[in-house]
């Protein structure tokens, strides 16, 4: 897995699974997970993902890259596999998939590729993402996070019998205390009688926070005396553009940019509403966290979102790229306490479907299935 932070969705799910898979006294199924990641350059750099894995008690190996597409990476991977002697190889994201296929290790080991979705930030990234067309059809299984992604995998040649849909998991929510919330409100300049809407995610085009800025402008125009602060937690390439858009729309005072937060719990505890305005999603961890927190949710009906929350049950779902619909749904939730209570109540009843225990059991069963199909002499 290529990762810099243990708090990203794929990294967090991997670490949580690895810790649970090895400590299962109630099951015959268990697994030891060894993590390999990448570091580019010769200078030693603190990698938060490596630190997070070690803090969780996981064995971690760092594959060194001198530069992008360094060919020396392939023999390092082969050497590491020979050292660790795994039963299964698991890869996450385009680069890792490509290297497993390039190394030829897929011919000797069961290989499970986890496809988390794509970002389309520039032409180089688009070309990079296309590598999956060559890599993924060779995997024993491709795990993806929603039905639309599964359909896209079929289109690039992955056998539908090898595709597994597995949504991400989320831990039970433990809310922050009143004093911590009071201190946070004071620090952010949010009065106690002001409602709070929360949006968590990377500031990039597909996350569509620009639509949320426009929705807030519509809310302000319809009721400029509404007491509302919209917190945007995250960072990314669109941050400057979003702040300019907020200023242009004259809603700068309604928006609070708090940057990347390592512990979002106080923000979920403080919020009255969670908003997900994305144009594309798989199995968004922020949405699962909001669901676990029992927050009323307004989200766009994209990707795996309607597989996680159902319209008028756990959330209000609207079409993407429609700031007016987003604003109307937000106003409806903010102005109707009965609706907020109903959405939060049904969210609490649904969250068990996405528990870490259920996720762990599912992945371990997948391991068993792959091993059962592999000839016994292949890995010798």
C-alpha positions in Angstrom: 0.0 0.0 0.0 1.2 3.5 -0.9 0.1 5.8 1.9 1.4 8.8 3.8 -1.2 9.0 6.6 -2.8 6.3 8.7 -6.0 8.3 8.8 -6.9 7.9 5.1 -9.8 5.6 4.5 -7.9 2.6 2.9 -5.0 2.9 5.4 -7.4 3.1 8.4 -9.4 0.1 7.2 -6.2 -2.0 6.6 -4.8 -1.2 10.1 -8.1 -1.9 11.8 -8.5 -5.2 9.9 -4.9 -6.3 10.6 -5.3 -5.8 14.3 -8.6 -7.7 14.4 -7.5 -10.5 12.1 -4.7 -11.7 14.4 -6.7 -11.5 17.7 -9.7 -13.6 17.1 -10.2 -16.0 20.0 -13.8 -16.6 18.9 -13.1 -17.9 15.4 -11.1 -20.4 13.5 -10.3 -17.8 10.9 -7.3 -15.5 11.6 -4.5 -13.9 9.7 -1.2 -12.2 10.2 -0.9 -9.1 8.0 2.6 -7.8 7.0 2.5 -4.3 5.4 4.8 -3.0 2.7 4.8 0.6 1.6 7.0 3.0 -0.4 9.4 5.9 0.3 10.8 8.0 -2.6 14.2 9.7 -2.2 17.3 9.0 -0.3 16.7 11.2 2.7 15.0 9.7 5.8 11.5 11.1 6.1 9.0 10.5 8.9 6.1 8.6 7.3 3.0 8.8 9.4 1.5 5.7 7.8 4.6 3.6 8.8 4.5 5.1 12.3 0.7 4.3 12.6 1.3 0.7 11.5 4.1 0.2 14.0 2.1 1.8 16.7 -0.6 -0.8 16.0 2.0 -3.6 16.4 2.2 -4.4 12.7 5.3 -5.6 10.9 6.2 -2.9 8.2 8.7 -3.0 5.4 9.6 0.1 3.4 10.4 -0.2 -0.3 12.8 2.5 -1.4 12.3 4.4 -4.7 15.0 6.7 -6.1 12.5 8.3 -8.5 9.1 7.8 -10.1 8.9 4.5 -11.9 12.2 3.3 -10.5 12.8 -0.2 -12.0 14.8 -1.2 -8.9 11.5 -1.4 -7.0 10.5 -4.7 -8.7 13.4 -6.8 -7.5 12.9 -5.3 -4.0 9.3 -6.5 -4.0 10.3 -10.0 -5.2 13.0 -10.2 -2.5 10.5 -9.1 0.2 7.9 -11.7 -0.9 10.6 -14.4 -0.8 11.5 -13.3 2.7 8.0 -13.1 4.1 6.6 -16.2 2.3 3.0 -15.0 2.3 0.0 -17.2 1.6 -1.8 -14.2 -0.2 -0.6 -11.0 -1.7 -2.9 -8.0 -1.3 -2.4 -4.7 -3.1 -4.1 -1.3 -2.8 -4.4 1.3 -5.6 -3.0 1.6 -9.1 0.7 1.7 -8.5 0.7 -1.4 -6.2 -1.5 -3.3 -8.7 0.8 -2.5 -11.5 3.9 -3.6 -9.7 2.5 -6.9 -8.6 1.5 -7.7 -12.2 4.8 -6.5 -13.6 6.8 -8.6 -11.1 4.9 -11.7 -12.2 4.1 -12.6 -8.6 0.4 -13.1 -9.5 1.4 -16.3 -11.3 2.7 -17.8 -8.0 0.5 -16.4 -5.3 -3.2 -15.7 -4.9 -3.5 -12.0 -5.4 -6.3 -9.8 -4.1 -6.4 -6.2 -5.5 -8.3 -3.6 -3.6 -9.7 -0.9 -5.9 -10.8 2.2 -3.9 -11.8 4.4 -6.8 -9.9 7.1 -8.8 -9.2 10.7 -8.7 -8.9 12.7 -12.0 -6.9 15.7 -11.0 -4.8 16.0 -14.2 -3.8 14.3 -17.4 -0.9 12.4 -15.8 -3.2 11.0 -13.2 -5.7 9.9 -15.8 -2.9 8.0 -17.7 -1.7 6.5 -14.4 -5.2 5.2 -13.6 -5.4 3.5 -17.0 -2.7 1.1 -15.8 -5.4 -0.9 -14.1 -6.7 -2.0 -17.5 -3.6 -4.1 -17.7 -3.1 -5.1 -14.1 -6.5 -5.9 -12.6 -7.8 -8.6 -15.0 -4.9 -10.8 -13.8 -5.9 -10.6 -10.1 -7.4 -13.6 -8.3 -10.0 -11.2 -6.8 -10.7 -7.5 -7.2 -12.3 -6.0 -4.1 -14.1 -2.8 -4.8 -16.4 -0.6 -2.7 -19.7 -0.3 -4.6 -21.8 -1.6 -7.4 -21.0 1.2 -9.9 -17.3 0.6 -9.4 -17.9 -3.1 -10.0 -19.6 -2.3 -13.3 -16.7 -0.1 -14.3 -14.3 -3.0 -13.6 -16.2 -5.3 -15.8 -15.8 -2.8 -18.6 -12.0 -2.9 -18.4 -12.0 -6.7 -18.6 -12.2 -7.9 -15.0 -14.1 -11.2 -14.8 -17.3 -10.4 -12.9 -16.9 -13.7 -11.0 -13.7 -12.3 -9.6 -15.2 -9.0 -8.4 -16.2 -8.6 -4.7 -18.1 -5.6 -3.4 -17.0 -4.7 0.2 -17.9 -1.5 1.8 -15.6 0.1 4.3 -16.1 -0.3 8.0 -16.4 2.2 10.8 -15.8 1.9 14.6 -18.5 2.6 17.1 -18.8 6.3 17.9 -17.8 7.7 21.2 -18.9 11.4 21.5 -16.7 14.2 22.9 -17.7 15.7 26.2 -19.6 19.0 26.6 -16.6 20.9 27.9 -14.5 19.9 24.8 -17.4 20.9 22.5 -17.8 24.2 24.3 -14.1 24.9 24.0 -14.1 24.0 20.3 -17.1 26.4 19.6 -15.3 29.2 21.4 -12.1 28.5 19.5 -13.9 28.6 16.2 -16.1 31.6 17.1 -19.3 29.6 16.9 -22.0 30.7 19.4 -24.0 28.1 21.3 -27.2 29.0 19.6 -25.7 28.6 16.1 -26.4 25.5 14.1 -23.5 23.6 12.6 -23.2 21.7 9.3 -20.1 19.6 8.7 -18.4 18.5 5.5 -15.3 16.3 5.8 -13.1 15.4 2.8 -10.2 16.3 0.5 -10.6 19.6 -1.3 -10.6 18.3 -4.9 -12.9 18.6 -7.8 -14.7 15.3 -7.4 -15.6 16.1 -3.8 -17.5 19.1 -5.0 -17.2 21.5 -2.0 -17.8 24.2 -4.6 -21.4 23.1 -4.9 -21.7 23.3 -1.1 -20.4 26.9 -1.2 -23.1 27.7 -3.8 -25.7 26.0 -1.6 -24.7 28.1 1.4 -25.1 31.2 -0.8 -28.6 30.1 -1.6 -29.4 29.5 2.1 -28.1 32.9 2.9 -30.2 34.6 0.2 -33.4 32.9 1.4 -32.7 33.7 5.0 -29.8 36.0 5.8 -30.6 35.9 9.5 -30.2 32.1 9.8 -27.7 31.2 12.4 -25.5 28.6 10.7 -21.8 27.8 10.4 -20.6 25.3 7.8 -17.4 23.6 8.8 -15.1 22.3 6.0 -12.5 19.9 7.4 -9.8 18.9 5.0 -7.1 20.2 2.7 -6.2 19.7 -1.0 -5.6 21.5 -4.3 -9.0 23.2 -4.4 -8.6 25.0 -1.0 -7.6 28.4 -2.5 -10.4 28.2 -5.1 -13.0 27.4 -2.5 -12.0 30.3 -0.3 -12.2 32.7 -3.3 -15.6 31.3 -4.2 -16.8 31.8 -0.6 -15.6 35.4 -0.7 -17.2 36.1 -4.1 -20.5 34.6 -2.9 -20.3 36.8 0.3 -20.6 33.7 2.5 -17.1 33.8 4.0 -18.6 34.4 7.5 -20.8 31.3 7.2 -17.9 29.0 6.3 -15.2 27.8 8.7 -12.1 26.1 7.1 -10.4 24.1 9.8 -7.8 22.2 7.7 -7.0 18.5 8.1 -8.1 17.2 11.5 -6.5 14.1 13.0 -9.4 13.6 15.4 -12.7 14.5 13.8 -14.8 13.2 16.8 -15.4 16.6 18.3 -16.6 18.0 15.0 -19.1 15.1 14.5 -20.2 15.6 18.1 -20.8 19.3 17.6 -22.6 19.1 14.2 -26.3 19.2 13.7 -26.0 18.0 10.1 -23.5 16.2 7.9 -23.2 17.2 4.2 -21.6 15.2 1.4 -21.8 17.1 -1.9 -19.5 14.8 -4.0 -19.8 14.2 -7.7 -18.3 10.7 -7.3 -17.8 8.4 -4.3 -17.2 4.8 -3.5 -17.7 3.9 0.1 -16.9 7.2 1.8 -15.4 6.9 5.3 -16.7 10.4 6.3 -20.2 9.3 5.5 -19.8 6.1 7.6 -18.4 8.2 10.4 -21.4 10.5 10.3 -23.7 7.5 10.2 -21.9 6.1 13.3 -22.2 9.5 15.0 -26.0 9.4 14.5 -25.9 12.6 12.4 -28.7 13.7 10.0 -27.2 13.4 6.6 -27.7 15.3 3.3 -25.7 13.6 0.5 -25.6 13.3 -3.3 -26.8 10.0 -4.6 -23.6 8.9 -6.3 -21.5 5.7 -6.3 -21.9 3.7 -3.2 -23.7 6.4 -1.2 -27.3 5.0 -1.8 -26.0 1.5 -0.8 -24.9 2.9 2.6 -27.8 5.3 3.4 -31.3 5.2 2.0 -33.2 8.3 0.9 -35.7 9.5 3.6 -34.5 6.8 5.9 -31.0 7.6 7.1 -30.4 10.5 4.8 -31.9 12.9 2.3 -30.3 12.2 -1.1 -30.1 14.7 -3.9 -28.8 14.6 -7.4 -25.2 15.7 -7.9 -24.2 19.1 -9.3 -27.4 20.7 -8.1 -26.6 23.3 -5.4 -30.3 24.3 -5.2 -31.4 20.8 -4.3 -28.5 20.6 -1.8 -29.6 23.9 -0.2 -33.2 22.8 0.0 -32.4 19.5 1.6 -30.1 21.2 4.1 -32.8 23.8 5.0 -35.3 21.0 5.4 -33.2 19.2 7.9 -32.0 22.3 9.8 -35.6 23.6 10.2 -37.3 20.3 11.2 -36.2 18.9 14.6 -38.5 15.8 14.1 -36.8 15.0 10.8 -33.4 15.3 12.4 -34.4 13.0 15.2 -35.8 10.4 12.8 -32.8 10.4 10.5 -30.4 10.1 13.4 -32.5 7.2 14.9 -32.5 5.1 11.8 -28.8 5.8 11.3 -28.1 4.2 14.6 -30.1 1.1 13.7 -28.2 0.6 10.4 -24.6 1.2 11.4 -24.0 -2.5 12.6 -23.9 -3.5 8.9 -20.6 -1.6 8.6 -18.9 -2.8 11.8 -15.2 -3.7 11.8 -16.1 -7.2 13.0 -18.3 -7.8 10.0 -15.6 -6.4 7.7 -12.9 -8.6 9.2 -15.1 -11.7 8.9 -15.8 -10.9 5.2 -12.2 -10.4 4.2 -11.0 -13.5 6.1 -13.6 -15.6 4.3 -12.4 -14.1 1.0 -8.8 -15.2 1.9 -10.1 -18.8 2.4 -11.9 -18.7 -0.9 -8.8 -17.7 -2.8 -6.6 -20.2 -1.1 -9.1 -23.0 -1.8 -8.8 -22.3 -5.5 -5.0 -22.2 -5.7 -3.1 -25.4 -6.6 -1.2 -26.5 -3.5 2.2 -26.6 -5.3 2.0 -23.1 -6.8 3.6 -21.3 -3.8 6.3 -23.9 -3.2 
